[in-house]
Amino acid sequence: CPEFDSVVIPDGTMQSVSDGKPCVSSIDGVLYQRNAKELVAVPRDWQGDTLVVEEGTESIGSQAVAFCRNLERVVLPEGLLEIGHRAFYGCGKLKEIVLPASVKVIGDHAFLQCSGLRSFTIPRDCLVLPDAFAGCTSLESFRVDPANEIYRELDGSIYDASGTVLIQTPIRFLKSAFRIPQGVVCITSRAFDETVGLEEIFIPKGVDRIHTEFRLSADLRMIHVDSDNENYCDRDGILYDKRMTTLLRCPAAYTNSVVCVPSGVVDVAPVAFSGCHNVKRVILPDTLRRIGRCSFAHSGLVSFTVPPHLQEIALHSFADCTNLLSVTVSSKVRSQTVRTCPTSDWVPNRERTSAFRIRSAFGRTDGWAFSGCRLETLSMAP
């Protein structure tokens, strides 16, 4: 409501059904629930640059302080227990937030797109829910209270209390390379989510679990794996399982325009080439059987050849590959039928897209596999 300067709630308008007392109250223009237990809303055009939350407040409600464009500093009272879902979403000028030791939960996306935050301290007994700091592009380091029994901090990154699980690195990297410490055995899916400035990752020999579809920096060029690692390896900066049967992840900023996947690879994992804008062509081996969900989504592919023994192309495998204009089906693939009439079996592509569906003996192609592509030709290889 861009024209609103203020809202006045008359006495008696919002009352509890049980006792007839007011449900909300306004303190210095900020809306709280009764007894100031929950901060409900702060006006987006809050005039001050500092918000001091009332003593006795126990929670910051969902999106309560969202898009307060002038806010630079927040002081939270002792006794606060929870920061809700997207509580400070879009507070781009927020640089400092003073958290009391009493905070138990920081909700998912609580500080989404708080691009002014440069550091953050996690209190003693606090649990941080997924993506709490997504879009905090200036965040250079985390700190964890030494008494916290859930997390520990090492060189600005967050690990579990044992130090064996890498949970979250800073969003903004001051160095282009990151060496995961010896002793880490697990990398979570969000460990490198949306990082800025990170170009190389070094994975030590002890890592035995990398979460499926783990997210990577858009600046990442190379992934290196210790040669003594028994579970993973790299080939030309691309991550594979140790047996070289599954291609797990190609860095988003991979510099080679052509990738030749080695023979023996059976699976291309979900999101393996997602967002790889520099990759124009991927040569897949005859051994390939499956292409996972979103494997090539938003990539720079300009053409694609269907391997002869492929059994499955999963949901959104090539979604929004806007440069993908042609698909070639190997002549070794039998019983191909190409439908060129608009039926419910078609891939329902977007505007300017040539819609088609491949049905064959090799298995199934998900109906949205090529959604958002501008395909012009489908041909059979000689």
C-alpha positions in Angstrom: 0.0 0.0 0.0 2.4 2.7 -1.2 0.0 5.6 -0.4 -0.4 4.7 3.3 1.5 6.8 5.9 -0.1 5.3 8.9 -2.8 2.9 10.1 -5.0 3.6 13.1 -6.7 0.6 14.8 -9.6 1.9 17.0 -10.0 0.7 20.6 -12.0 -2.5 20.8 -11.4 -3.4 17.1 -9.0 -6.3 17.8 -9.9 -8.1 21.1 -9.4 -11.5 22.5 -12.6 -13.7 22.3 -11.7 -15.3 25.7 -11.2 -12.2 27.9 -12.2 -9.2 25.7 -8.8 -7.5 26.1 -6.9 -5.9 23.2 -4.9 -8.4 21.1 -2.4 -5.9 19.8 -0.7 -2.7 20.9 1.5 -0.1 19.2 4.7 1.1 20.8 6.6 3.9 19.1 4.8 3.0 15.8 5.8 -0.7 16.0 3.0 -3.3 16.3 3.2 -5.9 19.0 0.9 -8.6 20.2 -0.7 -8.2 23.6 1.8 -7.9 26.5 4.5 -7.2 23.8 5.3 -11.0 23.6 5.6 -10.9 19.8 6.7 -8.1 17.5 4.2 -8.3 14.7 5.1 -5.5 12.2 7.5 -2.6 11.7 6.5 0.0 9.0 8.7 -0.3 5.8 9.4 3.4 6.0 10.6 3.2 9.6 12.3 6.6 10.0 15.1 5.6 12.4 18.1 3.6 11.5 18.1 1.8 14.8 15.3 -0.5 16.2 15.3 -1.3 19.9 12.8 -4.1 20.5 10.8 -3.8 23.7 11.8 -5.7 26.8 9.7 -8.8 27.3 9.4 -9.6 23.6 9.8 -13.3 23.1 9.6 -13.6 19.3 10.0 -11.6 16.1 7.1 -12.7 13.9 7.2 -13.9 10.3 8.2 -11.0 8.0 7.7 -8.6 10.9 10.6 -6.4 10.0 10.7 -7.2 6.2 11.8 -4.6 3.8 12.5 -1.9 6.4 14.7 0.0 3.9 16.3 2.5 6.4 17.1 0.0 9.2 20.8 -0.4 9.9 20.9 -1.7 13.5 18.7 -3.9 15.6 18.9 -4.4 19.4 17.0 -7.4 20.7 16.2 -7.8 24.4 17.3 -10.6 26.7 14.6 -13.1 26.9 13.9 -13.2 23.2 13.5 -16.9 22.1 12.8 -16.9 18.4 13.4 -15.0 15.2 10.7 -16.1 12.7 10.5 -17.0 9.1 11.8 -14.1 6.9 11.7 -11.8 9.9 14.2 -9.4 8.4 13.8 -10.3 4.8 15.1 -7.5 2.4 16.6 -5.2 5.1 19.4 -4.4 2.7 21.0 -1.7 4.9 21.1 -3.8 8.1 24.7 -3.9 9.2 24.5 -5.0 12.9 22.1 -7.1 15.0 22.7 -7.6 18.7 21.4 -11.0 19.6 20.9 -12.0 23.3 22.1 -15.3 24.6 18.4 -16.4 25.1 17.6 -16.9 21.4 16.8 -20.6 20.7 15.8 -20.6 17.0 16.6 -18.5 14.0 13.9 -19.3 11.4 14.4 -20.3 7.7 15.3 -17.3 5.5 15.2 -15.1 8.6 17.8 -12.7 7.1 17.1 -13.3 3.5 18.8 -10.7 1.3 20.2 -8.7 4.2 23.0 -7.7 1.9 24.6 -5.3 4.4 25.4 -7.9 7.1 29.2 -8.6 7.3 29.4 -10.9 10.3 27.0 -12.8 12.5 27.3 -14.4 15.9 25.2 -17.5 16.8 24.3 -17.6 20.5 24.9 -20.4 23.0 21.8 -22.6 22.6 20.6 -21.4 19.2 19.4 -23.6 16.3 19.7 -22.1 12.8 17.2 -23.3 10.3 18.0 -23.8 6.6 18.8 -20.8 4.3 18.6 -18.3 7.2 21.3 -16.2 5.6 20.5 -16.7 1.9 21.3 -13.6 -0.2 23.5 -12.1 2.5 26.1 -11.3 -0.1 28.4 -9.2 2.2 28.6 -11.9 5.0 32.3 -12.6 5.5 32.4 -14.6 8.7 30.3 -16.4 11.3 31.0 -16.6 15.0 29.7 -19.2 17.3 29.4 -18.9 21.1 32.0 -21.3 22.5 29.3 -22.7 24.8 27.1 -23.7 21.9 26.7 -27.5 21.9 25.2 -27.6 18.3 27.8 -25.8 16.3 31.4 -24.8 16.3 33.2 -22.1 14.3 36.5 -22.5 12.5 38.0 -19.7 10.4 34.6 -18.1 10.0 32.7 -21.2 8.8 30.0 -23.2 10.7 30.5 -26.9 11.5 28.6 -29.3 13.7 29.8 -29.6 17.3 32.2 -32.4 16.5 33.8 -30.5 13.6 33.1 -33.3 11.2 30.2 -31.8 9.2 30.7 -28.6 7.2 27.3 -26.8 7.5 27.8 -23.2 6.1 30.7 -21.2 4.8 30.6 -17.4 4.7 28.7 -16.0 1.7 31.5 -13.6 0.6 34.9 -15.1 0.3 38.0 -12.9 0.7 40.2 -15.7 -0.7 39.4 -17.5 -4.0 40.2 -21.0 -2.7 38.8 -22.9 0.2 40.4 -26.0 1.7 38.0 -28.1 3.7 39.8 -29.1 7.0 41.1 -32.6 7.6 38.6 -34.4 9.8 35.5 -33.3 7.9 33.5 -36.3 6.7 30.3 -34.7 5.5 29.5 -31.6 3.3 25.9 -30.5 3.6 23.8 -29.3 0.6 24.0 -25.7 1.7 27.6 -25.5 2.7 28.6 -23.3 -0.3 25.2 -21.9 -1.2 25.3 -18.6 -3.1 28.9 -17.9 -2.2 30.6 -15.0 -3.9 34.3 -14.9 -4.9 34.9 -18.7 -4.3 36.7 -20.2 -7.3 38.2 -23.4 -6.1 37.3 -26.1 -3.5 39.7 -28.7 -2.1 38.1 -31.8 -0.6 40.2 -33.8 1.8 40.6 -37.6 1.9 38.2 -38.2 4.8 35.0 -36.9 3.2 32.7 -39.8 2.7 29.3 -38.0 2.2 28.4 -35.0 0.0 24.7 -34.3 0.1 22.9 -34.8 -3.1 22.2 -31.6 -5.1 24.6 -29.6 -3.0 24.7 -26.0 -4.1 27.8 -24.2 -5.3 29.1 -20.7 -5.9 28.3 -19.2 -9.2 32.0 -18.2 -9.3 33.4 -21.7 -8.8 35.7 -22.9 -11.5 37.4 -26.1 -10.1 36.7 -28.9 -7.6 39.8 -30.7 -6.3 39.6 -34.0 -4.4 42.5 -35.6 -2.5 43.7 -38.6 -4.5 43.5 -40.8 -1.3 39.8 -40.1 -0.9 38.0 -43.5 -1.1 34.6 -42.1 -2.1 35.1 -39.2 -4.5 37.5 -38.1 -7.2 37.8 -35.3 -9.7 38.6 -35.3 -13.4 39.5 -32.0 -15.0 37.9 -30.1 -12.1 34.6 -32.0 -12.2 33.4 -34.1 -9.3 32.7 -37.8 -9.7 32.1 -40.8 -7.4 35.3 -42.8 -6.9 34.2 -45.6 -9.3 33.6 -42.9 -12.0 30.1 -44.2 -12.6 28.3 -41.0 -11.6 29.1 -37.4 -12.6 28.1 -35.5 -9.5 28.9 -31.8 -10.1 30.4 -29.5 -12.7 31.4 -26.1 -11.3 29.1 -23.3 -12.3 31.9 -21.1 -13.7 33.7 -24.0 -15.5 35.7 -22.5 -18.2 35.7 -25.2 -20.8 33.0 -24.9 -23.4 33.1 -28.6 -24.3 32.9 -31.4 -21.7 33.7 -35.0 -22.7 32.2 -37.3 -20.0 34.4 -40.5 -19.6 33.2 -43.9 -20.7 31.8 -45.9 -17.8 29.7 -43.1 -16.4 26.1 -44.4 -16.0 24.4 -41.5 -14.3 24.5 -37.7 -14.5 23.3 -36.6 -11.1 20.6 -34.1 -10.4 21.7 -30.4 -11.0 25.2 -31.7 -12.2 25.5 -29.0 -14.9 22.8 -26.6 -13.6 23.8 -23.0 -14.2 27.0 -23.9 -16.1 26.6 -21.0 -18.6 30.0 -21.5 -20.2 29.4 -25.2 -21.1 28.0 -25.3 -24.7 28.4 -29.0 -25.5 28.5 -32.2 -23.4 29.6 -35.4 -25.1 28.0 -38.3 -23.2 29.3 -41.9 -23.4 27.4 -44.9 -24.7 27.4 -46.3 -21.1 25.1 -43.5 -19.9 21.7 -44.7 -18.6 20.1 -41.8 -16.7 20.1 -38.0 -16.7 18.9 -36.7 -13.4 16.4 -33.9 -12.4 17.6 -30.5 -13.5 20.9 -31.9 -14.6 21.4 -29.3 -17.4 18.9 -26.7 -16.3 19.8 -23.1 -17.0 23.1 -24.2 -18.7 24.6 -22.9 -21.9 24.0 -26.0 -24.0 23.4 -25.3 -27.7 22.9 -28.9 -28.8 22.3 -32.4 -27.3 22.8 -35.9 -28.6 20.8 -38.7 -27.0 23.1 -41.6 -26.1 22.1 -45.0 -27.5 21.4 -46.8 -24.2 19.8 -43.9 -22.3 16.9 -45.1 -20.2 15.6 -42.0 -18.5 15.6 -38.2 -18.9 14.2 -36.8 -15.6 12.0 -33.8 -14.7 13.3 -30.5 -15.9 16.6 -32.0 -17.1 17.1 -29.3 -19.7 14.7 -26.7 -18.3 15.4 -23.1 -19.4 18.3 -24.0 -21.7 17.4 -21.0 -23.8 20.4 -21.6 -26.2 19.4 -25.2 -26.8 18.1 -25.3 -30.4 18.7 -28.9 -31.6 18.5 -32.5 -30.2 20.1 -35.4 -32.1 18.9 -38.9 -31.5 21.5 -41.6 -32.1 20.7 -44.0 -34.9 21.5 -46.8 -32.6 18.3 -46.0 -30.6 15.5 -48.1 -32.0 11.7 -47.6 -32.1 11.9 -43.8 -32.0 8.6 -42.0 -32.5 8.5 -38.2 -32.7 5.1 -36.6 -32.2 4.6 -33.3 -34.0 0.9 -32.5 -33.1 -0.2 -30.6 -30.0 -1.5 -33.4 -27.7 -1.3 -33.9 -24.0 1.7 -36.1 -24.5 3.8 -33.2 -25.7 6.4 -31.4 -23.7 4.5 -28.1 -23.0 7.3 -25.7 -23.7 7.0 -21.9 -23.4 6.6 -19.3 -26.0 8.8 -19.6 -29.1 9.5 -23.2 -28.2 9.2 -26.2 -30.6 7.3 -28.7 -28.5 8.0 -32.4 -28.9 8.1 -35.6 -27.0 10.4 -38.5 -27.6 9.0 -42.0 -27.0 11.3 -44.9 -27.5 12.4 -48.3 -26.4 15.0 -46.8 -24.0 12.4 -45.9 -21.3 10.8 -42.6 -20.5 11.3 -38.9 -21.0 9.6 -36.7 -18.4 7.0 -34.4 -19.9 8.7 -31.3 -18.7 12.3 -32.3 -19.5 12.8 -29.6 -22.2 10.5 -26.9 -20.8 11.7 -23.4 -21.5 14.0 -24.4 -24.4 13.7 -22.8 -27.9 14.2 -26.1 -29.7 14.0 -25.8 -33.5 15.2 -29.2 -34.8 15.1 -32.9 -33.8 17.2 -35.1 -36.0 18.5 -38.7 -36.3 22.3 -39.2 -36.4 23.6 -41.1 -39.4 
